[in-house]
Amino acid sequence: MNEYLSSLMAGLTAKVFRTYNASWTLQQQLKELTDPKSDIPNLVLTYNRANRAVAILCNHQRAVPKNFDKQMDNLSKQKQDKMEALQEQKKAYKAAKHYYRDHRNDDKAKKRYEVEKRKMERINDALIKLKVKETDKEENKTIALGTSKLNYLDPRISVAWTKKFDVPIEKIYNKTQREKFLWAIEMATEDFEW
C-alpha cells in the first residue's frame, strides 16, 4: 500500500494519509458543530463529538468498560440528587425574592436574595455539567477518543479552537498531553486553519 501511495506523491504513506484525513475531518466537524453561544461544558461536548467522528473514521473502537453501567448509575444518581437540590433551592430563592420585594430598603433582605440566587445558579450549572458528562460518557462508550487525539490529529486545530471559543486547554488535553503539544499551544492562534 505504501509503495503505491509513494508512487502518487513522494513521502505519502498510509499513516500520513490517515493523519491528513483525520485532521481535515476534525476541522470540518468543529466548523459544523460549534455553536459560539454555547457554555464551556457544551463546547467540550462539541469537541468530543467532532473527535468522535474522527475516531469512527479511523475505526478506533474499544470494548464497553466493565464498570460502565455502574458509572452511569452513579451519574444518574448524582443528577437526580442535583435536581432535588435545585428544587429545594428554587423554593429558598423564591422565598428570599418575595421577602426582598416587600422589604426593598433592607440590606439583609437584598443580600439574602443575592446569596440564594447564586446558590441556585451554582446548582443549576453543576446539573448542566452532569447532564453533559452523562451524554458524553454514553456516546463514547465504544469509541476510543484518545488514540485519534494523540496520534492522528494536528494539535494546532484543537488549540486554535480552544483559543477561538475561550475553552480552557485543560478541558481538551491533560497535563501530559499539554506538555507533549506545548509547541502547538505556543504556536497556534485562534485563526489557525489547517
Kinemage of the C-alpha trace (Angstrom):
@kinemage 1
@onewidth
@group {chain A} dominant
@subgroup {mainchain}
@vectorlist {calphas} color= white
{ca met a 1} P 0.000 0.000 0.000
{ca asn a 2} L 2.749 2.449 0.985
{ca glu a 3} L 4.608 1.735 -2.286
{ca tyr a 4} L 1.520 2.662 -4.274
{ca leu a 5} L 0.905 5.799 -2.227
{ca ser a 6} L 4.526 6.951 -2.508
{ca ser a 7} L 4.307 6.456 -6.291
{ca leu a 8} L 1.496 9.048 -6.268
{ca met a 9} L 3.386 11.535 -4.105
{ca ala a 10} L 6.833 11.380 -2.535
{ca gly a 11} L 6.644 10.677 1.195
{ca leu a 12} L 2.955 9.728 1.134
{ca thr a 13} L 2.288 6.731 3.387
{ca ala a 14} L -0.876 5.215 4.817
{ca lys a 15} L -0.156 6.919 8.162
{ca val a 16} L 0.397 10.320 6.528
{ca phe a 17} L -2.827 9.909 4.542
{ca arg a 18} L -4.729 8.811 7.638
{ca thr a 19} L -3.368 11.763 9.633
{ca tyr a 20} L -4.348 14.163 6.868
{ca asn a 21} L -7.845 12.671 6.613
{ca ala a 22} L -8.327 12.709 10.409
{ca ser a 23} L -7.158 16.324 10.792
{ca trp a 24} L -9.289 17.515 7.886
{ca thr a 25} L -12.339 15.738 9.339
{ca leu a 26} L -11.792 17.294 12.788
{ca gln a 27} L -11.513 20.784 11.299
{ca gln a 28} L -14.731 20.310 9.297
{ca gln a 29} L -16.641 18.803 12.219
{ca leu a 30} L -15.627 21.640 14.543
{ca lys a 31} L -16.795 24.180 11.959
{ca glu a 32} L -20.139 22.420 11.555
{ca leu a 33} L -20.898 21.571 15.177
{ca thr a 34} L -19.623 24.543 17.182
{ca asp a 35} L -22.217 26.992 18.455
{ca pro a 36} L -20.333 30.102 19.623
{ca lys a 37} L -23.086 30.824 22.161
{ca ser a 38} L -22.593 27.510 23.980
{ca asp a 39} L -21.254 27.329 27.514
{ca ile a 40} L -17.963 25.552 28.299
{ca pro a 41} L -19.434 22.089 29.100
{ca asn a 42} L -21.375 22.063 25.822
{ca leu a 43} L -18.356 23.290 23.870
{ca val a 44} L -16.317 20.408 25.317
{ca leu a 45} L -19.128 18.043 24.303
{ca thr a 46} L -18.980 19.540 20.800
{ca tyr a 47} L -15.222 18.957 20.653
{ca asn a 48} L -15.651 15.367 21.807
{ca arg a 49} L -18.329 14.818 19.169
{ca ala a 50} L -16.001 16.131 16.469
{ca asn a 51} L -13.207 13.921 17.810
{ca arg a 52} L -15.671 11.006 17.886
{ca ala a 53} L -16.328 11.468 14.151
{ca val a 54} L -12.572 11.165 13.585
{ca ala a 55} L -12.303 8.105 15.832
{ca ile a 56} L -15.127 6.426 13.918
{ca leu a 57} L -13.456 7.327 10.603
{ca cys a 58} L -10.200 5.790 11.849
{ca asn a 59} L -12.049 2.800 13.362
{ca his a 60} L -10.770 3.455 16.893
{ca gln a 61} L -13.097 1.203 18.801
{ca arg a 62} L -12.965 -0.257 22.261
{ca ala a 63} L -14.989 -2.680 24.316
{ca val a 64} L -17.540 -1.187 26.664
{ca pro a 65} L -15.721 -0.752 30.009
{ca lys a 66} L -16.660 -3.361 32.628
{ca asn a 67} L -17.751 -0.734 35.126
{ca phe a 68} L -19.669 1.367 32.559
{ca asp a 69} L -23.139 0.554 33.928
{ca lys a 70} L -22.040 1.328 37.477
{ca gln a 71} L -20.549 4.658 36.363
{ca met a 72} L -23.764 5.541 34.535
{ca asp a 73} L -25.843 4.602 37.580
{ca asn a 74} L -23.646 6.835 39.751
{ca leu a 75} L -24.005 9.721 37.299
{ca ser a 76} L -27.744 9.214 37.179
{ca lys a 77} L -27.962 9.270 40.979
{ca gln a 78} L -25.792 12.402 41.163
{ca lys a 79} L -28.014 14.040 38.560
{ca gln a 80} L -31.155 13.098 40.497
{ca asp a 81} L -29.656 14.448 43.727
{ca lys a 82} L -28.773 17.733 41.982
{ca met a 83} L -32.286 18.024 40.556
{ca glu a 84} L -33.752 17.585 44.032
{ca ala a 85} L -31.290 20.108 45.467
{ca leu a 86} L -32.222 22.541 42.689
{ca gln a 87} L -35.929 22.211 43.516
{ca glu a 88} L -35.226 22.933 47.177
{ca gln a 89} L -33.001 25.858 46.285
{ca lys a 90} L -35.648 27.299 43.966
{ca lys a 91} L -38.038 27.382 46.932
{ca ala a 92} L -35.460 29.185 49.072
{ca tyr a 93} L -34.741 31.603 46.228
{ca lys a 94} L -38.438 32.385 45.696
{ca ala a 95} L -38.956 32.988 49.411
{ca ala a 96} L -35.953 35.348 49.523
{ca lys a 97} L -37.139 37.090 46.354
{ca his a 98} L -40.636 37.692 47.764
{ca tyr a 99} L -39.245 38.911 51.074
{ca tyr a 100} L -36.864 41.279 49.270
{ca arg a 101} L -39.705 42.575 47.092
{ca asp a 102} L -41.608 43.539 50.237
{ca his a 103} L -38.528 44.978 52.011
{ca arg a 104} L -36.589 46.856 49.311
{ca asn a 105} L -34.717 49.062 51.791
{ca asp a 106} L -33.470 46.157 53.901
{ca asp a 107} L -29.810 45.371 53.075
{ca lys a 108} L -30.014 41.938 54.737
{ca ala a 109} L -33.003 41.039 52.551
{ca lys a 110} L -31.092 42.080 49.441
{ca lys a 111} L -28.009 40.121 50.494
{ca arg a 112} L -30.086 37.003 51.272
{ca tyr a 113} L -31.796 37.272 47.879
{ca glu a 114} L -28.431 37.535 46.082
{ca val a 115} L -26.939 34.636 48.042
{ca glu a 116} L -29.921 32.363 47.312
{ca lys a 117} L -29.805 33.328 43.640
{ca arg a 118} L -26.074 32.489 43.385
{ca lys a 119} L -26.638 29.152 45.140
{ca met a 120} L -29.398 28.307 42.671
{ca glu a 121} L -27.185 29.249 39.702
{ca arg a 122} L -24.290 27.125 41.031
{ca ile a 123} L -26.534 24.096 41.490
{ca asn a 124} L -28.010 24.604 38.033
{ca asp a 125} L -24.516 24.863 36.489
{ca ala a 126} L -23.480 21.652 38.257
{ca leu a 127} L -26.613 19.924 36.954
{ca ile a 128} L -25.833 21.024 33.387
{ca lys a 129} L -22.291 19.683 33.745
{ca leu a 130} L -23.609 16.331 34.985
{ca lys a 131} L -26.068 16.076 32.077
{ca val a 132} L -23.319 16.847 29.568
{ca lys a 133} L -20.966 14.360 31.234
{ca glu a 134} L -23.646 11.666 31.127
{ca thr a 135} L -24.331 12.319 27.426
{ca asp a 136} L -20.632 12.330 26.592
{ca lys a 137} L -19.957 9.119 28.505
{ca glu a 138} L -22.870 7.333 26.802
{ca glu a 139} L -21.806 8.472 23.334
{ca asn a 140} L -18.178 7.418 23.944
{ca lys a 141} L -18.733 4.009 25.475
{ca thr a 142} L -17.402 2.089 22.449
{ca ile a 143} L -15.138 4.746 20.905
{ca ala a 144} L -11.501 5.335 21.879
{ca leu a 145} L -11.091 9.111 21.565
{ca gly a 146} L -7.551 9.244 22.891
{ca thr a 147} L -5.963 7.337 20.013
{ca ser a 148} L -7.021 9.796 17.353
{ca lys a 149} L -6.408 12.851 19.532
{ca leu a 150} L -2.840 11.814 20.362
{ca asn a 151} L -1.702 10.092 17.187
{ca tyr a 152} L -3.703 11.280 14.190
{ca leu a 153} L -4.809 14.881 14.768
{ca asp a 154} L -2.771 18.009 14.262
{ca pro a 155} L -2.921 19.538 17.769
{ca arg a 156} L -2.892 23.069 16.328
{ca ile a 157} L -6.501 22.535 15.221
{ca ser a 158} L -7.606 21.769 18.788
{ca val a 159} L -5.513 24.569 20.292
{ca ala a 160} L -6.833 27.146 17.822
{ca trp a 161} L -10.408 26.025 18.512
{ca thr a 162} L -9.936 26.350 22.294
{ca lys a 163} L -8.478 29.830 21.881
{ca lys a 164} L -11.201 30.950 19.497
{ca phe a 165} L -14.025 29.867 21.825
{ca asp a 166} L -12.277 30.562 25.161
{ca val a 167} L -12.305 26.912 26.207
{ca pro a 168} L -9.586 26.185 28.782
{ca ile a 169} L -6.986 23.938 27.133
{ca glu a 170} L -7.161 21.726 30.259
{ca lys a 171} L -10.651 20.656 29.143
{ca ile a 172} L -9.193 19.134 25.960
{ca tyr a 173} L -5.687 17.987 26.917
{ca asn a 174} L -4.476 16.618 30.249
{ca lys a 175} L -1.144 17.734 31.738
{ca thr a 176} L 0.964 15.130 29.905
{ca gln a 177} L -0.728 15.938 26.598
{ca arg a 178} L -0.233 19.675 27.160
{ca glu a 179} L 3.485 19.043 27.695
{ca lys a 180} L 3.644 16.897 24.539
{ca phe a 181} L 1.833 19.534 22.456
{ca leu a 182} L 3.418 22.623 24.036
{ca trp a 183} L 4.790 23.575 20.629
{ca ala a 184} L 1.233 23.726 19.245
{ca ile a 185} L -0.103 25.635 22.264
{ca glu a 186} L 2.581 28.272 21.814
{ca met a 187} L 2.322 28.363 18.024
{ca ala a 188} L -1.369 28.211 17.094
{ca thr a 189} L -3.523 31.313 17.157
{ca glu a 190} L -7.309 31.342 17.222
{ca asp a 191} L -7.471 31.932 13.464
{ca phe a 192} L -5.271 28.926 12.572
{ca glu a 193} L -6.787 26.938 9.697
{ca trp a 194} L -5.429 23.542 8.885
